[in-house]
Amino acid sequence: MPEDVSNLDNDATVIVTLSTATSDATIYYTLDGTTPTSSSTKYTTSFSVTAGTTESKTITVKAIGMRSGYTNSAVATKTIT
């Protein structure tokens, strides 16, 4: 998840990079604050978000790691304002 972005301007673009310690796990994420599932967007590469361009002026990134035969990771959350 992104590092502390609280000192950035509200219209700053933030690059989001996700990772997991579990090899071969797949990461799924959402940008609307909903809990990700295996039907959510599959993470393949870093992406950028600009919170100031959304109606609410906030983006909540939530991500989860999943691998068959393993317990799903805890949901990681970062709100970008």
C-alpha positions as CSV (number, residue, x, y, z in Angstrom):
1,M,0.0,0.0,0.0
2,P,1.1,3.6,-0.4
3,E,3.3,5.2,2.2
4,D,2.0,8.2,4.2
5,V,0.5,10.6,1.7
6,S,-1.0,13.0,4.1
7,N,1.5,15.8,3.2
8,L,0.6,15.8,-0.5
9,D,-1.6,18.3,-2.2
10,N,-5.2,17.1,-2.6
11,D,-4.9,16.8,-6.3
12,A,-1.5,15.0,-6.2
13,T,-1.2,11.8,-8.2
14,V,-0.1,8.8,-6.0
15,I,1.5,5.7,-7.5
16,V,0.1,2.6,-5.8
17,T,2.3,-0.5,-5.6
18,L,0.9,-3.7,-3.9
19,S,2.9,-6.7,-2.8
20,T,2.5,-9.9,-0.8
21,A,5.0,-12.1,1.1
22,T,3.2,-15.2,-0.1
23,S,4.8,-16.5,-3.3
24,D,2.3,-17.2,-6.2
25,A,-0.5,-15.4,-4.3
26,T,-2.8,-13.2,-6.4
27,I,-3.7,-9.7,-5.2
28,Y,-7.1,-8.3,-5.8
29,Y,-8.1,-4.7,-5.1
30,T,-10.9,-2.1,-5.1
31,L,-10.7,1.7,-5.2
32,D,-14.2,2.4,-3.7
33,G,-13.7,1.1,-0.2
34,T,-15.5,-2.2,-0.7
35,T,-13.9,-5.4,0.4
36,P,-12.0,-7.0,-2.4
37,T,-12.9,-10.6,-3.6
38,S,-11.6,-12.8,-6.3
39,S,-14.1,-11.0,-8.6
40,S,-12.4,-7.7,-8.0
41,T,-9.7,-6.1,-10.2
42,K,-6.6,-8.4,-10.3
43,Y,-3.4,-6.5,-9.6
44,T,-0.8,-6.8,-12.3
45,T,1.3,-3.6,-12.0
46,S,1.6,-0.3,-10.2
47,F,-1.2,2.2,-11.0
48,S,-1.8,5.8,-10.3
49,V,-4.7,7.5,-8.5
50,T,-5.6,11.2,-8.0
51,A,-8.1,11.6,-5.2
52,G,-9.0,15.2,-6.0
53,T,-10.6,14.2,-9.2
54,T,-13.3,12.0,-7.6
55,E,-16.7,13.2,-6.5
56,S,-15.9,12.5,-2.9
57,K,-12.3,13.7,-3.2
58,T,-11.2,10.5,-1.5
59,I,-10.1,7.1,-2.8
60,T,-10.0,4.1,-0.5
61,V,-7.7,1.4,-1.8
62,K,-8.4,-2.1,-0.3
63,A,-6.4,-5.1,-1.3
64,I,-6.2,-8.8,-0.4
65,G,-3.9,-11.6,-1.2
66,M,-5.3,-15.0,-2.2
67,R,-3.7,-18.4,-3.0
68,S,-5.4,-21.7,-3.3
69,G,-4.9,-23.9,-0.3
70,Y,-3.9,-20.9,1.9
71,T,-5.9,-18.6,4.2
72,N,-6.6,-15.2,2.5
73,S,-4.6,-12.3,3.8
74,A,-6.0,-9.6,6.0
75,V,-7.5,-6.8,3.9
76,A,-5.1,-3.9,3.7
77,T,-6.6,-0.5,3.5
78,K,-5.3,3.0,2.6
79,T,-7.4,6.1,2.2
80,I,-6.0,8.7,-0.2
81,T,-7.4,12.2,0.2
